[in-house]
Amino acid sequence: MKACPTCDLVYNYELLQFCRFDGTRLVNTYSDEDTTKQLSLPHMPNQNPTAPVDPHTGELQNRLW
């Protein structure tokens, strides 16, 4: 996607070079590398890995036995 730095309009058409309203040269809004970054999960020291969690809902199961 490209955007106009003057009027902040965003264009999906990659071949467009100039803003249709004010003639300013368009700039890329992101690079392909930025959209494919994989984020790591934060470490949670108080998380209980043996807690009974329902695999379908992700809710904690109540065990009364």
C-alpha positions, 0 to 999 in steps of 0.5 A: 500500500502507498500513502500520501504524506501530505493528505494521509490518503491510502492507495491500494494500487501499487503502480500509482506514484502521485496523490490524485488530489494534491500531486504529492509523491506517494510513499510505501506504508510498510515493507514485506518484512514488517508484515511477516514478523513472528512475535515471541510469547512473553514468559509468565512465571506464575503460569501453572502448566499442570492446570486442567484446561479444556482444550476446546474452550481454553477455560479452566476446568473445575475438578471436585475430586 
